[in-house]
Amino acid sequence: MKAIIPVAGIGTRLRPHTFSQPKVLMNVAGKPILGHIMDKLIASGIDEAVIVVGYLGDMIEAYLREEYNIKLTFVPQQKMLGLAHAIWICREAVTDDEPLFIILGDTIFDVDLQGIFQSTTSTIGVREVEDPRRFGIAITEGEKIVRLIEKPDNPQSNLAIVGLYYLQNAGRLFRSLDHLIEGDIKTKGEFQLTDALQHMIEQGETFTTFPVKNWYDCGKPETLLSTNKVLLETMENHSTHPGCVINEPVFIAPTAQLTNAVIGPYATIGEHAVIQGAIVRDSIIGRGAKVDNIMLDNSIVGSNAAVSGNYHEINIGDSSEIKLR
Ligand code: UTP
């Protein structure tokens, strides 16, 4: 089956990292975000991916062509006009009567996709959230969705759409997208996929929901770090580095050089990173970064960046108390 993966976005909330690399190539638990998604898709039977690229798209294309052997088609989105527009420009790359899976390129998830691909209706991944106002939401009756609304001011449901969509028939989706684009129908200034799906419901399409319990957001520094932590917990990475203390779980790239370091828990250390005399926990250290004589917690260090600190020299007497911050 074919999947469309839109990754054209700028990733403003992850600046400064996204000034020089696309969000979906940020390393989390030893692999780019997009790598986690591709591995899941391929394991579930996706054999063709259509990637919507824009900002730093060349880097994404180079990564995917290097790492993955399935059929890949890259569709450039010149202007970020919204998710519905991102999908609409993929028309040439999809076949009308086939099913189609759409997944946002920054959504790491843990769902049984093979089960979803057997669904006899179109179906959308949802998750209960406390504040649904920044999401598209689904209003359901029993199994069925009766209404989809993008970023409602007064939500009548707390079922947020998380970015996984299985469509029974791609042709029907594209007719709905045509309706949106040709009619210049936008919500909050963008062509919204939620609106296209709502139009399909109005045309008689049956949509159901499926629960996405384990959904890991990577859009902001704090969510990238919490996703790093959760994913490391599920992995088995054992590495030993003489002269260093490794507190698992961690991911340490084989080419990283560690000297007198204390790593972890929850640290990802990228390829060719050099860590010397440092304590690094709950952090992501990029490829080729240099970390020298410093204690890092809850930190993200970009590729080839350098950070160093120093040791304190003190001479204090008995029963003294000092706090160094
Ligand atoms: P987001 O709006 O959450 O991601 O879009 P972003 O724009 O990359 O990040 P911020 O908000 O600036 O920090 C969700 C997904 O949909 C894609 C994005 O690339 C992202 O993977 N998208 C969205 C497109 O490809 N094209 C669009 O027009 C809109």
py3Dmol code that shows the C-alpha trace and the ligand (Angstrom):
import py3Dmol

protein = """\
ATOM      1  CA  MET A   1       0.000   0.000   0.000  1.00  0.00           C
ATOM      2  CA  LYS A   2       0.949   3.606  -0.593  1.00  0.00           C
ATOM      3  CA  ALA A   3       1.520   6.244   2.110  1.00  0.00           C
ATOM      4  CA  ILE A   4       1.685  10.010   1.719  1.00  0.00           C
ATOM      5  CA  ILE A   5       4.009  11.675   4.237  1.00  0.00           C
ATOM      6  CA  PRO A   6       3.906  15.483   4.324  1.00  0.00           C
ATOM      7  CA  VAL A   7       7.158  16.963   5.644  1.00  0.00           C
ATOM      8  CA  ALA A   8       7.303  20.374   3.962  1.00  0.00           C
ATOM      9  CA  GLY A   9       7.032  22.378   7.200  1.00  0.00           C
ATOM     10  CA  ILE A  10       9.611  24.762   8.623  1.00  0.00           C
ATOM     11  CA  GLY A  11       9.498  23.449  12.195  1.00  0.00           C
ATOM     12  CA  THR A  12       9.637  26.922  13.724  1.00  0.00           C
ATOM     13  CA  ARG A  13       8.977  25.605  17.218  1.00  0.00           C
ATOM     14  CA  LEU A  14      12.214  23.623  17.083  1.00  0.00           C
ATOM     15  CA  ARG A  15      14.483  26.532  16.217  1.00  0.00           C
ATOM     16  CA  PRO A  16      17.437  27.004  16.328  1.00  0.00           C
ATOM     17  CA  HIS A  17      17.869  23.323  15.348  1.00  0.00           C
ATOM     18  CA  THR A  18      15.603  23.664  12.329  1.00  0.00           C
ATOM     19  CA  PHE A  19      17.589  26.581  10.906  1.00  0.00           C
ATOM     20  CA  SER A  20      20.056  24.027   9.563  1.00  0.00           C
ATOM     21  CA  GLN A  21      18.159  20.731   9.482  1.00  0.00           C
ATOM     22  CA  PRO A  22      14.577  19.737   8.837  1.00  0.00           C
ATOM     23  CA  LYS A  23      12.564  18.809  11.927  1.00  0.00           C
ATOM     24  CA  VAL A  24      11.953  15.261  10.720  1.00  0.00           C
ATOM     25  CA  LEU A  25      15.699  14.568  10.582  1.00  0.00           C
ATOM     26  CA  MET A  26      16.217  15.488  14.243  1.00  0.00           C
ATOM     27  CA  ASN A  27      17.697  12.502  16.038  1.00  0.00           C
ATOM     28  CA  VAL A  28      15.569  10.956  18.742  1.00  0.00           C
ATOM     29  CA  ALA A  29      16.669   7.752  20.495  1.00  0.00           C
ATOM     30  CA  GLY A  30      19.351   7.104  17.879  1.00  0.00           C
ATOM     31  CA  LYS A  31      17.365   7.667  14.675  1.00  0.00           C
ATOM     32  CA  PRO A  32      15.790  10.585  12.816  1.00  0.00           C
ATOM     33  CA  ILE A  33      12.090  11.112  13.621  1.00  0.00           C
ATOM     34  CA  LEU A  34      11.266  10.195  10.024  1.00  0.00           C
ATOM     35  CA  GLY A  35      13.326   6.988  10.342  1.00  0.00           C
ATOM     36  CA  HIS A  36      11.143   5.776  13.229  1.00  0.00           C
ATOM     37  CA  ILE A  37       8.051   6.396  11.094  1.00  0.00           C
ATOM     38  CA  MET A  38       9.441   4.776   7.927  1.00  0.00           C
ATOM     39  CA  ASP A  39      10.530   1.656   9.814  1.00  0.00           C
ATOM     40  CA  LYS A  40       7.018   1.214  11.245  1.00  0.00           C
ATOM     41  CA  LEU A  41       5.357   1.812   7.879  1.00  0.00           C
ATOM     42  CA  ILE A  42       7.566  -0.656   6.039  1.00  0.00           C
ATOM     43  CA  ALA A  43       7.123  -3.300   8.761  1.00  0.00           C
ATOM     44  CA  SER A  44       3.341  -2.895   8.342  1.00  0.00           C
ATOM     45  CA  GLY A  45       3.312  -3.433   4.574  1.00  0.00           C
ATOM     46  CA  ILE A  46       3.764   0.039   3.061  1.00  0.00           C
ATOM     47  CA  ASP A  47       5.810  -0.466  -0.101  1.00  0.00           C
ATOM     48  CA  GLU A  48       5.566   2.974  -1.665  1.00  0.00           C
ATOM     49  CA  ALA A  49       5.897   6.407  -0.074  1.00  0.00           C
ATOM     50  CA  VAL A  50       5.005   9.795  -1.524  1.00  0.00           C
ATOM     51  CA  ILE A  51       6.858  12.509   0.364  1.00  0.00           C
ATOM     52  CA  VAL A  52       5.708  16.132   0.255  1.00  0.00           C
ATOM     53  CA  VAL A  53       8.850  18.219   0.632  1.00  0.00           C
ATOM     54  CA  GLY A  54       9.499  21.944   0.954  1.00  0.00           C
ATOM     55  CA  TYR A  55      11.831  23.488   3.534  1.00  0.00           C
ATOM     56  CA  LEU A  56      15.258  21.745   3.341  1.00  0.00           C
ATOM     57  CA  GLY A  57      13.621  19.044   1.232  1.00  0.00           C
ATOM     58  CA  ASP A  58      16.916  18.059  -0.428  1.00  0.00           C
ATOM     59  CA  MET A  59      18.256  16.843   2.903  1.00  0.00           C
ATOM     60  CA  ILE A  60      15.146  14.733   3.478  1.00  0.00           C
ATOM     61  CA  GLU A  61      15.343  13.254  -0.009  1.00  0.00           C
ATOM     62  CA  ALA A  62      19.045  12.422   0.386  1.00  0.00           C
ATOM     63  CA  TYR A  63      18.397  10.699   3.733  1.00  0.00           C
ATOM     64  CA  LEU A  64      15.480   8.594   2.499  1.00  0.00           C
ATOM     65  CA  ARG A  65      17.174   7.567  -0.752  1.00  0.00           C
ATOM     66  CA  GLU A  66      20.270   6.508   1.189  1.00  0.00           C
ATOM     67  CA  GLU A  67      18.423   4.556   3.893  1.00  0.00           C
ATOM     68  CA  TYR A  68      15.313   3.062   2.269  1.00  0.00           C
ATOM     69  CA  ASN A  69      14.801   0.732  -0.621  1.00  0.00           C
ATOM     70  CA  ILE A  70      11.086   1.134  -1.332  1.00  0.00           C
ATOM     71  CA  LYS A  71       9.619   3.211  -4.178  1.00  0.00           C
ATOM     72  CA  LEU A  72       9.880   6.869  -3.183  1.00  0.00           C
ATOM     73  CA  THR A  73       8.272   9.816  -4.963  1.00  0.00           C
ATOM     74  CA  PHE A  74       9.065  13.377  -3.894  1.00  0.00           C
ATOM     75  CA  VAL A  75       6.471  16.080  -4.526  1.00  0.00           C
ATOM     76  CA  PRO A  76       7.607  19.676  -3.895  1.00  0.00           C
ATOM     77  CA  GLN A  77       5.203  22.016  -2.112  1.00  0.00           C
ATOM     78  CA  GLN A  78       6.262  25.541  -3.086  1.00  0.00           C
ATOM     79  CA  LYS A  79       4.042  27.315  -0.575  1.00  0.00           C
ATOM     80  CA  MET A  80       2.841  25.984   2.777  1.00  0.00           C
ATOM     81  CA  LEU A  81      -0.857  26.431   2.136  1.00  0.00           C
ATOM     82  CA  GLY A  82      -1.970  23.747   4.578  1.00  0.00           C
ATOM     83  CA  LEU A  83      -2.198  19.985   4.883  1.00  0.00           C
ATOM     84  CA  ALA A  84      -5.064  19.631   2.394  1.00  0.00           C
ATOM     85  CA  HIS A  85      -2.953  21.457  -0.180  1.00  0.00           C
ATOM     86  CA  ALA A  86       0.072  19.262   0.630  1.00  0.00           C
ATOM     87  CA  ILE A  87      -1.998  16.142  -0.134  1.00  0.00           C
ATOM     88  CA  TRP A  88      -3.772  17.683  -3.156  1.00  0.00           C
ATOM     89  CA  ILE A  89      -0.483  18.213  -5.004  1.00  0.00           C
ATOM     90  CA  CYS A  90       0.189  14.441  -4.799  1.00  0.00           C
ATOM     91  CA  ARG A  91      -2.633  13.602  -7.222  1.00  0.00           C
ATOM     92  CA  GLU A  92      -0.338  12.346 -10.005  1.00  0.00           C
ATOM     93  CA  ALA A  93       1.389   9.975  -7.604  1.00  0.00           C
ATOM     94  CA  VAL A  94      -1.725   8.120  -6.389  1.00  0.00           C
ATOM     95  CA  THR A  95      -4.230   5.781  -8.016  1.00  0.00           C
ATOM     96  CA  ASP A  96      -7.954   6.584  -7.810  1.00  0.00           C
ATOM     97  CA  ASP A  97      -9.464   3.298  -6.715  1.00  0.00           C
ATOM     98  CA  GLU A  98      -6.787   2.256  -4.261  1.00  0.00           C
ATOM     99  CA  PRO A  99      -6.723   2.719  -0.502  1.00  0.00           C
ATOM    100  CA  LEU A 100      -4.294   5.304   0.831  1.00  0.00           C
ATOM    101  CA  PHE A 101      -2.603   5.961   4.151  1.00  0.00           C
ATOM    102  CA  ILE A 102      -1.578   9.462   5.198  1.00  0.00           C
ATOM    103  CA  ILE A 103       0.735  10.115   8.118  1.00  0.00           C
ATOM    104  CA  LEU A 104       2.321  13.348   9.284  1.00  0.00           C
ATOM    105  CA  GLY A 105       6.091  13.082   9.135  1.00  0.00           C
ATOM    106  CA  ASP A 106       6.557  14.333  12.684  1.00  0.00           C
ATOM    107  CA  THR A 107       4.236  11.862  14.420  1.00  0.00           C
ATOM    108  CA  ILE A 108       5.910   8.873  16.066  1.00  0.00           C
ATOM    109  CA  PHE A 109       3.245   6.389  17.113  1.00  0.00           C
ATOM    110  CA  ASP A 110       2.789   2.881  18.373  1.00  0.00           C
ATOM    111  CA  VAL A 111      -0.268   1.424  16.636  1.00  0.00           C
ATOM    112  CA  ASP A 112      -1.045  -1.887  14.940  1.00  0.00           C
ATOM    113  CA  LEU A 113      -1.141  -0.547  11.381  1.00  0.00           C
ATOM    114  CA  GLN A 114      -1.703  -3.946   9.799  1.00  0.00           C
ATOM    115  CA  GLY A 115      -5.020  -4.161  11.667  1.00  0.00           C
ATOM    116  CA  ILE A 116      -5.964  -0.663  10.475  1.00  0.00           C
ATOM    117  CA  PHE A 117      -5.174  -1.510   6.855  1.00  0.00           C
ATOM    118  CA  GLN A 118      -7.807  -4.301   7.107  1.00  0.00           C
ATOM    119  CA  SER A 119     -10.515  -1.790   8.051  1.00  0.00           C
ATOM    120  CA  THR A 120     -13.691  -1.946   5.962  1.00  0.00           C
ATOM    121  CA  THR A 121     -14.257   1.808   6.403  1.00  0.00           C
ATOM    122  CA  SER A 122     -12.068   4.873   6.136  1.00  0.00           C
ATOM    123  CA  THR A 123     -10.672   5.466   9.613  1.00  0.00           C
ATOM    124  CA  ILE A 124      -8.780   8.184  11.487  1.00  0.00           C
ATOM    125  CA  GLY A 125      -6.405   7.925  14.467  1.00  0.00           C
ATOM    126  CA  VAL A 126      -7.643   9.841  17.526  1.00  0.00           C
ATOM    127  CA  ARG A 127      -6.558  10.410  21.070  1.00  0.00           C
ATOM    128  CA  GLU A 128      -8.342  11.943  24.049  1.00  0.00           C
ATOM    129  CA  VAL A 129      -6.681  15.223  25.018  1.00  0.00           C
ATOM    130  CA  GLU A 130      -7.376  17.760  27.748  1.00  0.00           C
ATOM    131  CA  ASP A 131      -7.452  20.805  25.494  1.00  0.00           C
ATOM    132  CA  PRO A 132      -8.581  19.917  21.956  1.00  0.00           C
ATOM    133  CA  ARG A 133      -8.671  23.536  20.707  1.00  0.00           C
ATOM    134  CA  ARG A 134      -5.335  23.302  18.901  1.00  0.00           C
ATOM    135  CA  PHE A 135      -6.284  20.082  17.067  1.00  0.00           C
ATOM    136  CA  GLY A 136      -8.820  18.910  14.571  1.00  0.00           C
ATOM    137  CA  ILE A 137     -11.490  17.019  16.508  1.00  0.00           C
ATOM    138  CA  ALA A 138     -13.859  14.145  15.740  1.00  0.00           C
ATOM    139  CA  ILE A 139     -17.432  14.026  17.015  1.00  0.00           C
ATOM    140  CA  THR A 140     -18.628  10.426  17.079  1.00  0.00           C
ATOM    141  CA  GLU A 141     -21.839   8.446  17.520  1.00  0.00           C
ATOM    142  CA  GLY A 142     -20.931   4.899  18.436  1.00  0.00           C
ATOM    143  CA  GLU A 143     -18.194   3.779  16.063  1.00  0.00           C
ATOM    144  CA  LYS A 144     -18.971   6.378  13.439  1.00  0.00           C
ATOM    145  CA  ILE A 145     -17.686   9.921  13.005  1.00  0.00           C
ATOM    146  CA  VAL A 146     -20.544  12.354  12.480  1.00  0.00           C
ATOM    147  CA  ARG A 147     -18.507  15.531  12.239  1.00  0.00           C
ATOM    148  CA  LEU A 148     -14.894  16.675  11.969  1.00  0.00           C
ATOM    149  CA  ILE A 149     -13.960  20.220  12.982  1.00  0.00           C
ATOM    150  CA  GLU A 150     -10.549  21.891  12.696  1.00  0.00           C
ATOM    151  CA  LYS A 151      -9.312  23.769  15.808  1.00  0.00           C
ATOM    152  CA  PRO A 152     -12.771  24.481  17.299  1.00  0.00           C
ATOM    153  CA  ASP A 153     -13.159  27.400  19.728  1.00  0.00           C
ATOM    154  CA  ASN A 154     -15.796  25.472  21.726  1.00  0.00           C
ATOM    155  CA  PRO A 155     -14.926  21.791  21.259  1.00  0.00           C
ATOM    156  CA  GLN A 156     -17.818  19.346  21.615  1.00  0.00           C
ATOM    157  CA  SER A 157     -15.470  16.405  21.877  1.00  0.00           C
ATOM    158  CA  ASN A 158     -12.023  15.770  23.274  1.00  0.00           C
ATOM    159  CA  LEU A 159     -11.052  13.298  20.544  1.00  0.00           C
ATOM    160  CA  ALA A 160      -8.122  14.953  18.809  1.00  0.00           C
ATOM    161  CA  ILE A 161      -7.012  13.910  15.323  1.00  0.00           C
ATOM    162  CA  VAL A 162      -3.349  12.973  15.703  1.00  0.00           C
ATOM    163  CA  GLY A 163      -2.158  12.646  12.105  1.00  0.00           C
ATOM    164  CA  LEU A 164      -2.888   9.093  10.900  1.00  0.00           C
ATOM    165  CA  TYR A 165      -5.540   8.663   8.207  1.00  0.00           C
ATOM    166  CA  TYR A 166      -6.603   5.531   6.319  1.00  0.00           C
ATOM    167  CA  LEU A 167      -8.733   6.223   3.255  1.00  0.00           C
ATOM    168  CA  GLN A 168     -10.613   3.416   1.522  1.00  0.00           C
ATOM    169  CA  ASN A 169     -10.575   5.160  -1.835  1.00  0.00           C
ATOM    170  CA  ALA A 170      -8.014   7.787  -2.810  1.00  0.00           C
ATOM    171  CA  GLY A 171     -10.175   9.064  -5.692  1.00  0.00           C
ATOM    172  CA  ARG A 172     -12.971  10.140  -3.339  1.00  0.00           C
ATOM    173  CA  LEU A 173     -10.454  12.038  -1.164  1.00  0.00           C
ATOM    174  CA  PHE A 174      -9.025  13.858  -4.173  1.00  0.00           C
ATOM    175  CA  ARG A 175     -12.494  14.898  -5.388  1.00  0.00           C
ATOM    176  CA  SER A 176     -13.076  16.413  -1.979  1.00  0.00           C
ATOM    177  CA  LEU A 177      -9.677  18.162  -2.062  1.00  0.00           C
ATOM    178  CA  ASP A 178     -10.570  19.582  -5.528  1.00  0.00           C
ATOM    179  CA  HIS A 179     -13.781  20.961  -4.016  1.00  0.00           C
ATOM    180  CA  LEU A 180     -11.787  22.702  -1.268  1.00  0.00           C
ATOM    181  CA  ILE A 181      -9.037  24.150  -3.441  1.00  0.00           C
ATOM    182  CA  GLU A 182     -11.263  25.186  -6.362  1.00  0.00           C
ATOM    183  CA  GLY A 183     -13.727  26.803  -3.934  1.00  0.00           C
ATOM    184  CA  ASP A 184     -10.833  28.466  -2.028  1.00  0.00           C
ATOM    185  CA  ILE A 185     -12.289  27.075   1.213  1.00  0.00           C
ATOM    186  CA  LYS A 186      -9.856  27.727   4.077  1.00  0.00           C
ATOM    187  CA  THR A 187     -10.061  27.553   7.866  1.00  0.00           C
ATOM    188  CA  LYS A 188      -7.705  29.705   9.937  1.00  0.00           C
ATOM    189  CA  GLY A 189      -5.974  30.744   6.699  1.00  0.00           C
ATOM    190  CA  GLU A 190      -5.075  27.235   5.482  1.00  0.00           C
ATOM    191  CA  PHE A 191      -6.529  24.460   3.346  1.00  0.00           C
ATOM    192  CA  GLN A 192      -7.301  21.929   6.064  1.00  0.00           C
ATOM    193  CA  LEU A 193      -7.364  18.171   5.565  1.00  0.00           C
ATOM    194  CA  THR A 194     -10.014  18.009   8.313  1.00  0.00           C
ATOM    195  CA  ASP A 195     -12.310  20.136   6.122  1.00  0.00           C
ATOM    196  CA  ALA A 196     -11.761  17.849   3.112  1.00  0.00           C
ATOM    197  CA  LEU A 197     -12.627  14.795   5.224  1.00  0.00           C
ATOM    198  CA  GLN A 198     -15.714  16.536   6.631  1.00  0.00           C
ATOM    199  CA  HIS A 199     -16.816  17.208   3.042  1.00  0.00           C
ATOM    200  CA  MET A 200     -16.393  13.483   2.305  1.00  0.00           C
ATOM    201  CA  ILE A 201     -18.663  12.685   5.277  1.00  0.00           C
ATOM    202  CA  GLU A 202     -21.255  15.089   3.836  1.00  0.00           C
ATOM    203  CA  GLN A 203     -20.975  13.200   0.534  1.00  0.00           C
ATOM    204  CA  GLY A 204     -21.797   9.922   2.297  1.00  0.00           C
ATOM    205  CA  GLU A 205     -18.357   8.474   3.189  1.00  0.00           C
ATOM    206  CA  THR A 206     -18.336   6.435   6.394  1.00  0.00           C
ATOM    207  CA  PHE A 207     -15.459   7.255   8.747  1.00  0.00           C
ATOM    208  CA  THR A 208     -14.626   5.490  11.986  1.00  0.00           C
ATOM    209  CA  THR A 209     -11.898   6.221  14.540  1.00  0.00           C
ATOM    210  CA  PHE A 210      -9.121   4.100  15.956  1.00  0.00           C
ATOM    211  CA  PRO A 211      -7.371   4.885  19.250  1.00  0.00           C
ATOM    212  CA  VAL A 212      -3.750   6.031  19.221  1.00  0.00           C
ATOM    213  CA  LYS A 213      -2.667   5.618  22.840  1.00  0.00           C
ATOM    214  CA  ASN A 214       1.034   5.876  22.301  1.00  0.00           C
ATOM    215  CA  TRP A 215       1.633   8.999  20.287  1.00  0.00           C
ATOM    216  CA  TYR A 216       4.855  10.892  20.691  1.00  0.00           C
ATOM    217  CA  ASP A 217       5.024  14.506  19.702  1.00  0.00           C
ATOM    218  CA  CYS A 218       8.370  15.815  18.476  1.00  0.00           C
ATOM    219  CA  GLY A 219       7.375  19.375  17.610  1.00  0.00           C
ATOM    220  CA  LYS A 220       8.974  21.277  20.524  1.00  0.00           C
ATOM    221  CA  PRO A 221      12.257  20.875  22.453  1.00  0.00           C
ATOM    222  CA  GLU A 222      10.510  19.597  25.583  1.00  0.00           C
ATOM    223  CA  THR A 223       8.382  17.065  23.672  1.00  0.00           C
ATOM    224  CA  LEU A 224      11.395  15.922  21.637  1.00  0.00           C
ATOM    225  CA  LEU A 225      13.227  15.203  24.906  1.00  0.00           C
ATOM    226  CA  SER A 226      10.280  13.396  26.478  1.00  0.00           C
ATOM    227  CA  THR A 227       9.879  11.306  23.304  1.00  0.00           C
ATOM    228  CA  ASN A 228      13.603  10.524  23.434  1.00  0.00           C
ATOM    229  CA  LYS A 229      13.120   9.278  26.984  1.00  0.00           C
ATOM    230  CA  VAL A 230      10.072   7.121  26.260  1.00  0.00           C
ATOM    231  CA  LEU A 231      11.606   5.550  23.142  1.00  0.00           C
ATOM    232  CA  LEU A 232      14.909   4.781  24.879  1.00  0.00           C
ATOM    233  CA  GLU A 233      12.952   2.977  27.581  1.00  0.00           C
ATOM    234  CA  THR A 234      11.523   0.595  24.984  1.00  0.00           C
ATOM    235  CA  MET A 235      14.891  -0.194  23.389  1.00  0.00           C
ATOM    236  CA  GLU A 236      17.653  -2.579  24.265  1.00  0.00           C
ATOM    237  CA  ASN A 237      20.940  -0.796  23.658  1.00  0.00           C
ATOM    238  CA  HIS A 238      23.887  -2.051  25.632  1.00  0.00           C
ATOM    239  CA  SER A 239      27.256  -0.441  25.215  1.00  0.00           C
ATOM    240  CA  THR A 240      30.363  -0.463  27.309  1.00  0.00           C
ATOM    241  CA  HIS A 241      32.974   2.254  27.269  1.00  0.00           C
ATOM    242  CA  PRO A 242      36.051   1.628  29.421  1.00  0.00           C
ATOM    243  CA  GLY A 243      36.634   4.438  31.881  1.00  0.00           C
ATOM    244  CA  CYS A 244      33.060   5.739  31.556  1.00  0.00           C
ATOM    245  CA  VAL A 245      29.872   5.135  33.516  1.00  0.00           C
ATOM    246  CA  ILE A 246      26.843   4.264  31.412  1.00  0.00           C
ATOM    247  CA  ASN A 247      23.461   4.554  33.110  1.00  0.00           C
ATOM    248  CA  GLU A 248      20.978   2.852  30.798  1.00  0.00           C
ATOM    249  CA  PRO A 249      18.805   3.406  28.916  1.00  0.00           C
ATOM    250  CA  VAL A 250      20.969   5.311  26.465  1.00  0.00           C
ATOM    251  CA  PHE A 251      21.776   5.313  22.779  1.00  0.00           C
ATOM    252  CA  ILE A 252      25.455   5.852  22.008  1.00  0.00           C
ATOM    253  CA  ALA A 253      26.431   5.819  18.335  1.00  0.00           C
ATOM    254  CA  PRO A 254      29.291   3.389  17.631  1.00  0.00           C
ATOM    255  CA  THR A 255      31.496   6.181  16.266  1.00  0.00           C
ATOM    256  CA  ALA A 256      31.042   8.450  19.314  1.00  0.00           C
ATOM    257  CA  GLN A 257      34.195   8.948  21.408  1.00  0.00           C
ATOM    258  CA  LEU A 258      33.723   8.938  25.159  1.00  0.00           C
ATOM    259  CA  THR A 259      36.421   9.695  27.716  1.00  0.00           C
ATOM    260  CA  ASN A 260      35.869   9.916  31.488  1.00  0.00           C
ATOM    261  CA  ALA A 261      32.175  10.534  30.918  1.00  0.00           C
ATOM    262  CA  VAL A 262      29.004   9.657  32.787  1.00  0.00           C
ATOM    263  CA  ILE A 263      26.237   9.048  30.240  1.00  0.00           C
ATOM    264  CA  GLY A 264      22.540   8.604  30.983  1.00  0.00           C
ATOM    265  CA  PRO A 265      20.016   7.787  31.871  1.00  0.00           C
ATOM    266  CA  TYR A 266      18.065   8.887  28.778  1.00  0.00           C
ATOM    267  CA  ALA A 267      20.903  10.227  26.664  1.00  0.00           C
ATOM    268  CA  THR A 268      21.218   9.947  22.901  1.00  0.00           C
ATOM    269  CA  ILE A 269      24.755  10.505  21.643  1.00  0.00           C
ATOM    270  CA  GLY A 270      25.084  10.993  17.884  1.00  0.00           C
ATOM    271  CA  GLU A 271      27.664   9.670  15.428  1.00  0.00           C
ATOM    272  CA  HIS A 272      31.205  11.077  15.832  1.00  0.00           C
ATOM    273  CA  ALA A 273      30.236  13.073  18.926  1.00  0.00           C
ATOM    274  CA  VAL A 274      33.128  13.604  21.361  1.00  0.00           C
ATOM    275  CA  ILE A 275      32.244  13.594  25.053  1.00  0.00           C
ATOM    276  CA  GLN A 276      35.053  14.283  27.451  1.00  0.00           C
ATOM    277  CA  GLY A 277      34.917  14.591  31.240  1.00  0.00           C
ATOM    278  CA  ALA A 278      31.187  15.363  31.075  1.00  0.00           C
ATOM    279  CA  ILE A 279      27.981  14.152  32.693  1.00  0.00           C
ATOM    280  CA  VAL A 280      25.126  13.939  30.177  1.00  0.00           C
ATOM    281  CA  ARG A 281      21.617  12.819  31.073  1.00  0.00           C
ATOM    282  CA  ASP A 282      18.149  13.282  29.620  1.00  0.00           C
ATOM    283  CA  SER A 283      19.697  14.945  26.573  1.00  0.00           C
ATOM    284  CA  ILE A 284      20.243  14.621  22.841  1.00  0.00           C
ATOM    285  CA  ILE A 285      23.760  15.264  21.568  1.00  0.00           C
ATOM    286  CA  GLY A 286      24.018  15.736  17.821  1.00  0.00           C
ATOM    287  CA  ARG A 287      26.348  14.229  15.262  1.00  0.00           C
ATOM    288  CA  GLY A 288      29.915  15.484  15.567  1.00  0.00           C
ATOM    289  CA  ALA A 289      29.136  17.634  18.632  1.00  0.00           C
ATOM    290  CA  LYS A 290      31.861  18.248  21.233  1.00  0.00           C
ATOM    291  CA  VAL A 291      30.899  18.203  24.906  1.00  0.00           C
ATOM    292  CA  ASP A 292      33.714  18.967  27.261  1.00  0.00           C
ATOM    293  CA  ASN A 293      33.878  19.130  31.094  1.00  0.00           C
ATOM    294  CA  ILE A 294      30.251  20.038  31.678  1.00  0.00           C
ATOM    295  CA  MET A 295      27.104  18.643  33.303  1.00  0.00           C
ATOM    296  CA  LEU A 296      24.136  18.557  30.927  1.00  0.00           C
ATOM    297  CA  ASP A 297      20.555  17.689  31.789  1.00  0.00           C
ATOM    298  CA  ASN A 298      17.435  18.208  29.666  1.00  0.00           C
ATOM    299  CA  SER A 299      19.555  19.612  26.844  1.00  0.00           C
ATOM    300  CA  ILE A 300      19.739  19.417  23.065  1.00  0.00           C
ATOM    301  CA  VAL A 301      23.109  20.038  21.426  1.00  0.00           C
ATOM    302  CA  GLY A 302      22.988  20.407  17.632  1.00  0.00           C
ATOM    303  CA  SER A 303      25.241  18.654  15.136  1.00  0.00           C
ATOM    304  CA  ASN A 304      28.854  19.867  15.156  1.00  0.00           C
ATOM    305  CA  ALA A 305      28.125  22.285  18.005  1.00  0.00           C
ATOM    306  CA  ALA A 306      30.622  22.590  20.862  1.00  0.00           C
ATOM    307  CA  VAL A 307      29.874  23.169  24.519  1.00  0.00           C
ATOM    308  CA  SER A 308      32.366  23.239  27.330  1.00  0.00           C
ATOM    309  CA  GLY A 309      32.386  24.115  30.993  1.00  0.00           C
ATOM    310  CA  ASN A 310      34.911  23.988  33.745  1.00  0.00           C
ATOM    311  CA  TYR A 311      35.602  22.419  37.097  1.00  0.00           C
ATOM    312  CA  HIS A 312      35.509  24.545  40.217  1.00  0.00           C
ATOM    313  CA  GLU A 313      38.550  25.032  42.344  1.00  0.00           C
ATOM    314  CA  ILE A 314      37.620  25.399  46.004  1.00  0.00           C
ATOM    315  CA  ASN A 315      39.313  25.322  49.335  1.00  0.00           C
ATOM    316  CA  ILE A 316      36.676  25.280  52.072  1.00  0.00           C
ATOM    317  CA  GLY A 317      36.920  24.406  55.694  1.00  0.00           C
ATOM    318  CA  ASP A 318      35.086  21.864  57.848  1.00  0.00           C
ATOM    319  CA  SER A 319      31.313  22.367  58.342  1.00  0.00           C
ATOM    320  CA  SER A 320      31.109  24.973  55.580  1.00  0.00           C
ATOM    321  CA  GLU A 321      28.193  24.899  53.138  1.00  0.00           C
ATOM    322  CA  ILE A 322      28.383  26.290  49.614  1.00  0.00           C
ATOM    323  CA  LYS A 323      26.029  25.947  46.705  1.00  0.00           C
ATOM    324  CA  LEU A 324      27.414  26.299  43.190  1.00  0.00           C
ATOM    325  CA  ARG A 325      24.751  26.906  40.538  1.00  0.00           C
TER     326      ARG A 325
END
"""
ligand_1 = """\
29
UTP
P 2.962 21.396 11.601
O 2.400 22.742 11.315
O 2.663 20.771 12.904
O 4.549 21.353 11.438
O 2.492 20.424 10.418
P 5.618 22.441 11.033
O 5.037 23.503 10.194
O 6.777 21.710 10.454
O 6.109 22.974 12.464
P 5.947 24.400 13.159
O 4.482 24.532 13.470
O 6.475 25.435 12.187
O 6.823 24.303 14.384
C 2.341 19.019 10.587
C 3.019 18.256 9.467
O 2.424 18.574 8.204
C 3.388 19.040 7.284
C 4.549 19.516 8.160
O 5.779 19.378 7.491
C 4.494 18.579 9.365
O 5.182 17.357 9.105
N 2.786 20.122 6.418
C 1.906 21.013 6.953
C 3.123 20.182 5.084
O 3.921 19.358 4.569
N 2.577 21.175 4.306
C 1.703 22.088 4.803
O 1.245 22.990 4.046
C 1.347 21.989 6.161
"""
view = py3Dmol.view(width=600, height=400)
view.addModel(protein, "pdb")
view.setStyle({"model": 0}, {"cartoon": {"style": "trace"}})
view.addModel(ligand_1, "xyz")
view.setStyle({"model": 1}, {"stick": {}})
view.zoomTo()
view.show()
